Amino acid sequence: MRPTRTAPPTTTDVAEQRPERPPRRPTAPDGFLVVDKPAGLTSHDVVGRCRRLAGTRKVGHAGTLDPMATGVLVVGVGRATRLLTYVVGADKAYDATIRLGVGTSTDDAEGEILATPGVGADLDRAVLDREVGALTGDIRQVPTTISAIKVDGKRAYARARAGEEVELAARPVTVSRFDVHAVRQGTTGEGTPVMDLDVSVVVSSGTYVRALARDLGAALGTAGHLTSLRRTRVGGYDLSDARTLDEMEAQADADGVLATLSPAQAARATFAVRDLTDAETTGLGYGQCVAPSGRAGTVAGIGPDGSLVALLEDTTRRGERLARPVLVLAPAG
């Protein structure tokens, strides 16, 4: 007896078996999102969620936050992603809790405990303040070993997690503010005496707050790591501008499209602003130089209609001082 052959499924049958995909959301306008990142998500996770909400894959972020950390994450959508490189270099503000007396492999609470020297209750506040002061201002800092810095083409965190010894060179950074608001004595579940410090810091780009905790512990003759970290500001964007992912989704559902800060609004929070004439707007659209802005650094050129036309920097060309476009967002014509 010949075996019964089953007819292959038709295209209609296959289509019926596939789960129905949710409809794609309308594409959000070019601009910035200021996200209040929750704990437990990576910055990449947040970008993935924003891509779905914004209806486009052209989404990026400025300044990575670890999964443990919460707070301000600036996300660019569409053409505004071209502005992110300028936001990455802005200074940043954080609220954090440092635990003295315990050291971890990652310099934060997510790492493996490596040392438990503890900290005595007799630690003098004047000594603490002196060492905090020594970590304030222009300093040289060795980044944490699980940083994203590349060593011979490979991320330091990838090498560390693979069991390799990672040695990173000290780099100049600026800690413009390092304030201790509260000091609490306690013990861990294992009985190690610890001291928790609630602090606020303002730091330059590239500064690791985890490394500040590590170095403060070492300077005090013990160990240290972060138990909490919340970013409260990136450049001109702070928590008052931020929305949670759930709030963004609710707004997009209610209004039909995700709202963004326009490129002009985003630029005003980051750069000095220059109002352009119609002729300057047209010329910049073709990549031409215009009269100098007379300001140091990058300047946002805003057109008569209120849109961001270009980012400008003053330069000297053939002995003449001019403002050249370093990034043009307005179309030519």
C-alpha positions as CSV (number, residue, x, y, z in Angstrom):
1,M,0.0,0.0,0.0
2,R,1.3,3.4,-1.0
3,P,1.6,5.9,1.8
4,T,-0.9,8.7,1.7
5,R,0.7,11.9,0.7
6,T,-0.5,15.2,2.2
7,A,-0.8,18.1,-0.1
8,P,1.6,20.9,0.6
9,P,0.0,23.9,2.3
10,T,-1.3,26.6,0.0
11,T,-0.1,30.2,0.3
12,T,-3.4,31.0,1.9
13,D,-3.0,28.2,4.5
14,V,0.6,29.5,5.4
15,A,-0.7,33.0,5.8
16,E,-3.4,31.9,8.1
17,Q,-0.9,30.0,10.3
18,R,1.4,33.1,10.7
19,P,0.8,35.2,13.8
20,E,-0.7,38.6,12.9
21,R,1.9,41.4,13.1
22,P,0.9,44.5,14.9
23,P,0.4,47.4,12.5
24,R,3.4,49.7,12.1
25,R,3.1,53.0,13.9
26,P,3.2,56.2,11.9
27,T,6.8,57.6,11.6
28,A,7.6,60.1,14.2
29,P,8.9,63.5,13.1
30,D,12.7,64.1,13.2
31,G,13.8,65.2,16.7
32,F,14.9,64.2,20.1
33,L,13.3,62.1,22.8
34,V,14.4,62.6,26.4
35,V,13.7,59.2,28.1
36,D,13.7,58.5,31.8
37,K,15.3,55.1,31.5
38,P,14.1,52.5,34.0
39,A,16.4,50.1,35.8
40,G,16.9,46.7,34.2
41,L,17.0,47.8,30.6
42,T,20.1,48.5,28.5
43,S,20.4,51.6,26.5
44,H,20.1,49.4,23.4
45,D,16.8,48.0,24.8
46,V,15.5,51.6,25.1
47,V,16.5,52.3,21.5
48,G,14.6,49.2,20.4
49,R,11.5,50.3,22.2
50,C,11.8,53.8,20.7
51,R,12.1,52.4,17.2
52,R,8.8,50.6,17.6
53,L,7.1,53.7,19.0
54,A,8.6,56.0,16.4
55,G,7.9,53.7,13.5
56,T,11.4,53.9,12.1
57,R,14.8,52.2,12.6
58,K,16.7,55.4,12.3
59,V,17.0,55.9,16.1
60,G,20.1,56.3,18.3
61,H,21.2,57.5,21.7
62,A,23.8,59.8,23.3
63,G,25.6,58.4,26.3
64,T,25.1,54.8,27.4
65,L,23.5,54.1,30.8
66,D,24.2,50.7,32.5
67,P,21.2,48.5,33.1
68,M,21.3,49.3,36.9
69,A,21.2,53.0,36.2
70,T,18.1,55.1,35.7
71,G,17.4,58.6,34.4
72,V,18.1,60.8,31.4
73,L,18.9,59.1,28.1
74,V,18.8,61.4,25.1
75,V,17.5,59.6,22.0
76,G,17.5,60.9,18.4
77,V,15.0,60.1,15.7
78,G,15.4,60.4,12.0
79,R,17.7,63.2,10.8
80,A,18.2,64.4,14.4
81,T,20.4,61.4,15.0
82,R,23.1,63.5,13.3
83,L,23.0,65.9,16.3
84,L,23.7,63.1,18.8
85,T,27.5,63.3,18.4
86,Y,27.4,66.8,19.8
87,V,25.3,65.8,22.8
88,V,27.6,62.8,23.7
89,G,30.3,65.3,24.7
90,A,28.1,67.4,27.0
91,D,28.6,67.3,30.8
92,K,26.4,65.1,32.9
93,A,24.9,65.2,36.4
94,Y,24.1,62.2,38.6
95,D,22.7,61.3,42.0
96,A,24.3,58.2,43.4
97,T,24.8,56.1,46.5
98,I,28.3,54.9,47.2
99,R,28.9,52.0,49.6
100,L,32.3,52.0,51.3
101,G,33.6,48.8,52.7
102,V,32.9,46.4,49.9
103,G,34.5,46.2,46.4
104,T,33.0,44.4,43.4
105,S,34.2,43.3,40.0
106,T,32.2,45.9,38.2
107,D,32.5,48.7,40.7
108,D,28.7,48.6,41.1
109,A,26.1,46.4,42.8
110,E,25.7,44.1,39.7
111,G,29.3,42.7,40.0
112,E,30.8,39.9,42.0
113,I,32.0,40.8,45.4
114,L,35.8,40.8,45.4
115,A,36.7,42.4,48.7
116,T,35.0,43.1,52.1
117,P,37.5,45.1,54.2
118,G,34.7,47.0,55.8
119,V,34.8,50.5,57.1
120,G,35.1,51.6,60.7
121,A,32.5,53.7,62.4
122,D,35.3,56.1,63.5
123,L,35.9,57.3,59.9
124,D,36.4,61.0,60.4
125,R,34.1,63.2,58.3
126,A,37.0,65.7,57.7
127,V,39.1,62.8,56.2
128,L,36.1,61.8,54.0
129,D,35.6,65.4,52.8
130,R,39.4,65.7,52.1
131,E,39.4,62.6,49.8
132,V,36.2,63.7,48.1
133,G,37.9,67.0,47.4
134,A,40.9,65.2,46.0
135,L,38.6,63.6,43.4
136,T,37.1,66.9,42.5
137,G,38.3,69.1,39.6
138,D,40.6,68.1,36.8
139,I,41.8,64.6,37.7
140,R,43.2,61.5,35.9
141,Q,40.9,58.5,36.2
142,V,41.4,54.8,35.2
143,P,38.1,53.7,33.6
144,T,36.3,50.7,35.1
145,T,37.3,47.4,33.5
146,I,33.8,46.8,32.1
147,S,33.8,50.0,30.1
148,A,33.1,50.1,26.4
149,I,36.6,51.4,25.7
150,K,38.3,49.4,23.0
151,V,41.5,47.6,23.7
152,D,43.2,46.3,20.5
153,G,39.8,46.5,18.7
154,K,37.8,44.7,21.4
155,R,35.6,46.3,24.0
156,A,37.1,46.2,27.5
157,Y,34.0,44.7,29.0
158,A,34.1,41.8,26.5
159,R,37.7,41.1,27.4
160,A,36.9,41.2,31.2
161,R,33.9,38.9,30.9
162,A,36.0,36.5,28.9
163,G,38.4,36.3,31.9
164,E,41.2,38.4,30.4
165,E,43.3,40.8,32.4
166,V,42.3,44.3,31.3
167,E,44.6,47.2,32.0
168,L,43.3,50.7,31.0
169,A,45.3,53.8,31.0
170,A,44.3,56.8,33.1
171,R,42.5,59.5,31.2
172,P,42.0,63.2,32.1
173,V,38.4,63.9,33.2
174,T,36.7,66.8,35.1
175,V,34.6,66.4,38.2
176,S,33.2,69.9,38.6
177,R,30.9,68.9,41.5
178,F,31.1,66.1,44.1
179,D,28.8,66.7,47.0
180,V,28.1,64.3,49.9
181,H,24.5,64.8,51.2
182,A,24.1,62.0,53.7
183,V,26.2,59.4,55.5
184,R,24.8,56.2,57.0
185,Q,26.5,53.4,58.9
186,G,25.3,49.8,58.5
187,T,26.3,46.2,58.0
188,T,25.8,43.8,55.2
189,G,23.9,40.5,55.6
190,E,27.3,38.9,56.1
191,G,28.1,41.3,58.9
192,T,30.6,43.5,57.1
193,P,30.5,47.1,58.5
194,V,29.8,49.6,55.7
195,M,29.1,53.2,55.1
196,D,26.6,54.5,52.5
197,L,27.1,58.0,51.0
198,D,24.3,59.8,49.1
199,V,26.1,62.0,46.6
200,S,25.6,64.3,43.7
201,V,28.2,64.7,41.0
202,V,28.6,66.8,37.8
203,V,31.2,65.3,35.4
204,S,32.7,65.7,32.0
205,S,31.9,63.2,29.2
206,G,33.9,60.0,29.7
207,T,33.9,60.1,33.5
208,Y,32.8,56.9,35.3
209,V,30.9,57.5,38.5
210,R,31.6,53.9,39.4
211,A,35.3,54.6,39.2
212,L,34.8,57.6,41.6
213,A,33.2,55.1,44.1
214,R,36.1,52.7,43.6
215,D,38.8,55.4,44.0
216,L,37.2,57.0,47.0
217,G,37.1,53.6,48.8
218,A,40.8,53.0,47.9
219,A,41.8,56.5,49.1
220,L,40.1,55.8,52.5
221,G,42.0,52.5,52.9
222,T,39.0,50.3,52.1
223,A,36.9,49.5,49.0
224,G,33.9,51.1,47.4
225,H,31.2,50.6,44.8
226,L,27.9,52.1,43.6
227,T,24.6,50.7,44.9
228,S,22.4,53.2,42.9
229,L,22.9,55.6,40.0
230,R,20.4,58.1,38.5
231,R,21.4,60.5,35.7
232,T,19.6,63.8,36.3
233,R,21.0,65.8,33.4
234,V,22.8,65.5,30.0
235,G,23.9,68.9,28.8
236,G,20.7,71.0,28.5
237,Y,18.3,68.1,29.1
238,D,17.2,67.2,32.6
239,L,14.6,65.1,34.2
240,S,11.9,67.8,33.8
241,D,12.2,67.2,30.0
242,A,12.1,63.4,30.4
243,R,9.2,60.9,29.9
244,T,9.1,57.2,30.8
245,L,8.6,54.7,28.0
246,D,5.1,54.0,29.2
247,E,4.2,57.7,29.1
248,M,5.6,57.9,25.5
249,E,3.6,54.9,24.5
250,A,0.4,56.4,26.0
251,Q,1.0,59.7,24.2
252,A,1.6,58.0,20.9
253,D,-1.5,55.9,21.3
254,A,-3.6,58.9,22.2
255,D,-2.3,61.2,19.5
256,G,-1.6,58.7,16.8
257,V,2.1,59.6,16.4
258,L,5.0,59.8,18.9
259,A,5.9,63.4,19.8
260,T,9.5,64.6,19.6
261,L,11.5,67.7,20.4
262,S,12.1,69.3,17.0
263,P,15.7,69.6,15.8
264,A,15.5,73.4,16.5
265,Q,14.3,72.7,20.1
266,A,17.0,70.2,20.5
267,A,19.7,72.5,19.2
268,R,18.5,75.4,21.5
269,A,19.2,73.1,24.5
270,T,22.7,72.3,23.4
271,F,24.2,75.3,21.4
272,A,24.3,79.0,21.2
273,V,21.7,80.2,18.6
274,R,22.1,82.4,15.6
275,D,19.1,83.7,13.7
276,L,19.7,83.5,9.9
277,T,18.4,85.6,7.0
278,D,16.6,84.1,4.0
279,A,19.8,84.5,1.9
280,E,22.0,82.8,4.6
281,T,19.5,80.0,4.9
282,T,19.6,79.4,1.1
283,G,23.4,79.6,1.0
284,L,23.9,77.2,3.9
285,G,21.5,74.7,2.2
286,Y,24.2,74.5,-0.6
287,G,27.0,74.2,2.0
288,Q,28.2,77.8,1.5
289,C,29.9,79.8,4.2
290,V,28.2,82.9,5.7
291,A,29.4,85.9,7.8
292,P,31.1,84.9,11.1
293,S,29.0,84.3,14.2
294,G,31.6,85.8,16.5
295,R,31.3,83.0,19.0
296,A,33.6,80.2,20.0
297,G,32.5,76.6,19.4
298,T,29.5,75.3,17.6
299,V,26.5,77.6,16.9
300,A,23.0,76.5,15.8
301,G,21.7,78.5,12.8
302,I,17.9,78.9,12.9
303,G,16.1,79.9,9.8
304,P,13.3,82.6,9.5
305,D,10.7,79.8,9.8
306,G,12.1,78.6,13.1
307,S,13.7,75.4,11.7
308,L,17.3,74.2,12.3
309,V,19.2,74.9,9.1
310,A,22.8,74.1,10.1
311,L,25.4,73.9,12.8
312,L,28.2,76.5,12.2
313,E,31.7,77.1,13.4
314,D,33.8,80.2,12.8
315,T,37.0,79.7,10.8
316,T,39.5,81.7,8.8
317,R,39.7,81.0,5.1
318,R,42.2,82.9,2.9
319,G,42.6,85.5,5.6
320,E,38.8,86.1,5.9
321,R,36.8,85.2,9.0
322,L,33.7,83.1,8.0
323,A,31.2,80.8,9.6
324,R,31.3,77.4,7.9
325,P,28.5,74.8,8.1
326,V,29.8,71.6,9.9
327,L,26.4,70.0,9.6
328,V,23.6,71.0,7.2
329,L,20.0,69.8,7.9
330,A,18.1,72.1,5.5
331,P,17.7,70.8,1.9
332,A,19.3,72.8,-0.9
333,G,17.1,75.0,-2.9
